[in-house]
Each structure stands twice: as C-alpha cells, then as structure tokens.
C-alpha cells in the first residue's frame, strides 16, 4: 500500500432518534441558518423534529436547493449569512443540500466571488462558518467529507472543491429519515455510492490489500441491501447498511493507500452541467463504459472484482474474460435496480458528444490519461 495520512474530524450520531443530539451540538451557537431542498422534510416530519431541537435559537431558512446545487442558491445563502451574522449552518437533506451549504460556509467568509475565487482559481479559504447536517438520503457521503460539488449552469460547468474547513462538525444519520425517499432517489443514491467505492478500488495498487478488501465488502453490502430496500423501503437493516456504506465510501477510508481515480465523476459532471442529469444516474451510464476503456492493463484487479464482488466462477476463463464479465455484471446490476445504462436513456443528443468531450477536464490517473478523443469514444460507447 502507498503511504497515507488518514484524517476525519466529523462526529457521527447514527441511528433512530439521534436528532435529539442537536440541542447539545448547537449549545454554543445562536444564529442558525437551516438549509433544505424542495420541502419534503416538512411532509415527512423531519423539519418538525429539527425545529423542536432548535428552540431558543434565532433560526433563518434557505429552501429550494435542487439536485446538482447551483451557484444562484449559494449566492442567496451567502447574502443571508452576511446580513444576519450567521454563526452556524445546519443542512437538512441529502448531499446536494450539504454541498450547497459548504460552499455558502466558505463564501460567506470572503468578499471575493465564491465561484471565481474558489472553484475557478482554486484559492484556499482561511475561514468558514461551522456547519452540521441531518442527512435524509444515502448517496453522496458529503456528511463525512470536506468536499462539495457545485454547478454553474450559465457557464456549463460543474466543479468540485475540497478543504479541511468544509468538514461538518457533526452529522446525524437516521435511517428512518430515508423511508419516504422516492424510489428514483434511492436508486440514484445507490449508484452514486457504488461509484464512489469504485473510484478508489479501480486505482493502483492492484495487488491485494486491506483497503480493497474493505471496498469489496462495501460493494457486496450495497448489492444485497438495495435489493431488500427496493422490496421493503422500511427495512431498517437494509436502510442502515446503505446509509453507513454511503458514508464510509467517501470519508477517506477507501482511499487509504490508494492512488484514487475519479475520472468517471469528471465524465458525469459534464453531463450534469449540460443537461442537469441526476448525478447517480449519470454515473450508472459512464462508469461501466470508462472501465471498459481501461481494463486491459489491470486484469488482476478486474479478476478480483469478478470473483469477490460478483461471485463469477473463474473456472476455464481467462482474466480478460473475467474482466469483461464483471463489467457486464455491473451494468446488469444497474439495470436490475432501475438505473439507466445508456446516454440515450438520459435523453442526451448524440450530436452534443463531441462538444461535451471537448469541455471535460480530464487528468492523468494511475489507470488512464484520457485525451479528448478518448473521452469522445467513451461517450459514444455509452450511447
């Protein structure tokens, strides 16, 4: 394994009823900005649970945060924070709400334009408003990392940004809060977390190691648990497994001793920037096709993927045959749970592929060094 330093400062309250920890977590803060999405938390009781534990605080709200959170909401949140001297941001919802909140947290502490200063110029924040989260969807894992992804629709860009100041102080993860989640979001979140694991797993070193063993176990847990959750959305154990895998998939654990890749996410970000594609659904399309493009130089890893994750019998098969079978198994799994596997299913015009490829910011990884032509090939293969 490669040398590594593991760091994660987030305090996690996991399980049913853990929202009662809010009062103690926020005892030192007075002006709270509560951020959330389209209002589902007011229908399923989560909003009431949160507000019950914010009594005595001066509470401000920012609602309407969408999937693929956009710059316009970040600017709106920054304005609220600066005008009201907000000292804590509480994100209630899924990863999009939390990602938007992280951008607000650092943007409110600078006089610079947050998009240009952080996302384009890659300057580092010197301060950020503290934040925490009550998570209502498994998928992004943003509740236990220091990163966020924001879409600039006007510029057709979707960029990620990370810094230690963006780690939440705490995250409350109650699996019962995901019971009322629409099936579409359950499926999308599952594809997202699975892709997060693969972004680390399919990177060097390829030889057997502890981190990859953990990743294989997490992937198998996702496969088993989503099948149960789709049949019974209120199966507590299945929901618990999905929530915790989602968190572990991107909190740094599966990256220890690894090179990391994340090219599939880059490929998907372009889809979202151009056509507002739901992130997890886009990943279900591009990630298998990226793997088809890079597998030949990494047969040892794909052999493990086939045998240890998909239980494919290796008898009488070459490593290349096993590799290809494993990628087919991955695509079949996405189809089984109801995710798309082609760009056509996402209603992306084929005549936009060349332009998208030209506007995808690739970089060299341990598995690939994609040219614009390579990216165009992957998109075409995904069509």
N, C-alpha and C positions, 0 to 999 in steps of 0.2 A: 504493500500500500504506500501511497505517497504521504509525505509529511503533512500534518494538518493541525490547525488550532480550532477547536470547537467552542463556539460562544453562543449562548442564547439566554437572555435575561428575563424572558416572559414568564410570569406566574400564571399557571393554568388552574382554573376551577372546573373540573369535569364532572358531569352527571346531572341527574334530575334535581331541580330545585336550587341549583347553585347560584341563581341570580340574587339570592339573599346576601351574597358576599359583596354586593355592590356598595351598600351603605358604608361598610368598613373600608373598602378600597378607595372610596371617594371622600373620606372624612377630612382630608387636608385640602380639598378643593371646593370652591364656592360657585363659580360661574361655569356651567356645563353646557357645551353645545352637543346636542343629541342629533346624530345624523342617521338617516334611513332612506329606504327606497320608495316604492310606489304606494305604500300604505297597508300592505298585507299584515304587518305587525300589529295594526290596530284591530284587525279582524280575528287574529288567532290568539290574542291575549298577551302577547309578548310585550307590547307597548305598555299595557297596564302594569305588568309585573315590574318593568323597568321603572316607571314613574313612581310606583309605590315605594321604591327604594331610593328615590331622589328627593324625598320630602325634605324641605328645609333648604334646598339648593335653588339658586336662580338658574332656570333652565331655558335655553334657547334651542330652536329646532331648525334643521335643514333637511327637507324631504325631497323626494323626486329624483334621487340618484339612480341612474339607469345602469344596466349591464354595459360593459365597456365604458366606464365612467369618463365623462368628458370634461374638457377644460372649463366650460361655462359654469359647471357646478363647483369646481374648485375655486374659481374667482368669486363666486357667490359666498362660499364658506369663508374664504379669506376676509372678505368685507365684513361679515358678521363678527368674526373673531377680533378684528382690529377695532371695530366700532364699539364693541362691548367688553373688551379686555377679558376675553375667554381664557380660563386657565386650565381647562381640561376638555377633551373631545371624546365623547362616547359613541362609537359606531355600533349601531344595532342592525344587523342584517347579514348579508353574505360578503364575499370578498370584494365586490365592486364598491360597496359602501365603505369598507375599511380602506381600500386603496385610495379612494377619493379623500377620505379623512386624513390619511398620511400625507398626501400632497398639500392639503389645507394646513396641516400642522406645521410643516416647514415653510410653506408660502406665507403664512401669517407672521413669520418672524423675520421677514426681509422686505425691503422696499423695492426690490427688483421684481420684474415679471417672472413668476414662478416657472412658466414653461420654458422661456428662453434661458433663464439663469441656471435652472437645474437640469431640465430634460434635453435641451439642445447643447448648451455649453458645458454641462456636466460639472458645474461648481458644487462644492460641498456646503451643506448647511452648518452653521455654527450654533444654532439653537432650533428648537421645535417645541410646540405645545405638546404636553403629555397627552397620551391617548390610551384608551382601553376599548374592549369590544365585547359585545354579546352576540355570538355567532348563531345564525339561523339556517345556514346552508353549508354542506360539506363540499369542498372542491378546491378552492384556491389555496388554502392553507395560510392565508395572509395574517391569520390570528397569531402566528408564532414566527413571523419573519420580519425583516426590516426593509421590505421592498414594496413597491407599488407600480401599477401599470395604468397609464392614462392615455386616452385617445384625443387627438386633435383633429376633429373631423374636417375642419376647414383646410388644413394642410395635408390631409390624408396620411396622417402619421399616428402610430401607436407605439409609445416608448415605455420602457421600464426604468425604474430608478431605485437605488438601494443605499441605505446608510444606517449606521447603528442607532441614530436618533429616532428612527422610524419604527423601532420595535415597540409594540404595545407594552404598557406597564403590566397589564393583566389581560387575560381572555377567559370569558365564561362560555363554556361549551356544554350546552344541554341538548342531548339527542332528541328529546321530546319536542323541541322547538322546530325540528325538521319534519315532523309528521304531516303538516299541512302543505308542505312544499309541492308545487305542481310536478307532475311526472317528468315533464320536459327538463326542468331544472335539476331534478335528481339525476337524470341520465347525463346531462351536460357536466355536472359536477363530478360524476364518476369518471367520465372521460378525461377531465382535467387532472384529477389526482393521479390517475393511472399514467398519464403523460408525464407528470412531474417526476414520478418514480423512474420512468424510462429515460428521462433526460440525464439522470445521473448514472443509471445502470449501464446504458449504452455509451460509455466513455471509458477510456483507459484508466487503470489497468484492466485487462481482460481475464487475467488468471483469477482463480477462485479466491475470494477474500470475504472478510466478515461483513463489510458494508453491502456487498452484492447479495450475500445470503439474507440479510435483513430485507433488502429490496424485493427479493423473490418471495419472501414470506408476506410482505405487504401486498404485492400484486395478487397472490393467491387469496388473500383475505378479501380484497376488493371483488374478485370474481365470485367468490362464494356469497358474500354479503349483499351485493347488488341484486343477485338472483332472488334472495329471500325478500329484500326490501321492495322489489317490484311486485311481488305477490302479496305481501303484507306490509304496507307502508308504516304501520305502527309496531313493527317488531323491534323492540328496544335493543336487543343484542346486535342485530344487523345494522341498525342506525348508529349505535355506539361504535361499532367497528369502522364504519365508513367515516364517521366524524374524526376518530383518532388517527386513522390512516391518512386522511386528508391533511391533518396537522403534521404528522411525522414525515410526510412525503416531501415537505419543503421547509422544515425547520432547521435544516443543516445536517441532520443525522445521515441521510442517504448520500450526502456529498462528501462525507469524511473519507479522505484518502483517494478521492476520485478526481478526474480531470474536469468533469461536467461537460455538457454539450449545449443544449438549449437552442439548437438551430430549428427544430420543429416549431418552437414557440415563435421564433422570428418569422418563419414562413406563415404561421397563422396570424400573427399580428397584422400582416399586410392585408389579409382577407378581412379582418375586422375593421381596419382603417378605411378600406374602400367600400365595404358592403355591410358594415355593422353586424357581422356574423357572430353568433353566440360562441364565445371562446372555446368551450369544451367540445362543441360540435365541430368547429373548425379543426381542432386537434385530432379528432377521430378520423378526419379525412387525410390530413397532411402527414401525421406521424408515421403511419404504416408505409406510406409512399417514400418518405425520407429513409426509413430503414431498408426498403428495397434498393435504394440507391447506394447505400454504404455497407451492406452486409458482407460483401465478398472478402474484405480484408480483416474480418473479425468473426470468423466462423466459430471459434472457441466459445465466444460469448453467446452467440445465437444458438449453439448447441445446448448450452445450459438453459437458455430461455425456453427452448422447445421441451426439454426433458423435465426441468424443475418447476416451470410455471404452467405449462400446458399439458403435461403428462403424456407427451408424444413418445411412442415406443421407438427407440433408436435402432432396433434390430434390422440389419440388412440395408441401412440407409447411410448415405454419405453425409458429411457435415453440411454440405451445401443443400442437400435435400431437406435436412432437418431445419436449416435456417429458413428456407422458403416456406416450409410447413408452419413454422412458428409465426411468421408474419401473416399467413393466411388465417391461422387460428386467432390472431389478434383482431384482424378485420371481421372475422365471423363473430367474435365476441361483441364487438361494437354494434354489428348488425342485430345480433340477438337481443341486446338491451334496448334497441330502438334508435341508435345513433346513425347519422349519415356516414357514408364511406366514399362518396364522390363529390367533386365540386358541382356537378350538375344538380345534385340534391340540395345544394345550398343556393341554387339559382344564380350562380356566378357566370357571367357571359364568357365564353371561350376567347372572344376577341380582346379581352382585358388581361389575359395571362401574360403576354409579353410586357405590358406596361407595369403590371404588378411585380414581375421578376426584376425589372429594372429599378424598382423602388423598394426592394427588400435589402436591408442592410445585413449582409452575411459577414462572417468572420471565420477564421481558421479554428478548428477544434481537433481533438485527438482522433476523431472519426472522419472529418471532412474538411475540405477547403473549397467551398462551392463558388463557382463563377455564376454570372448572371445567366449564362446558357444552361448551367446545371439546374438552377432554380426553375427556369422555364420548363426544363424537361420533367422535373418533379411535379410541377403544377399540371402539365399536360398528362402525365401518367395518372394523376389523381382525377382527371376529368372522366 
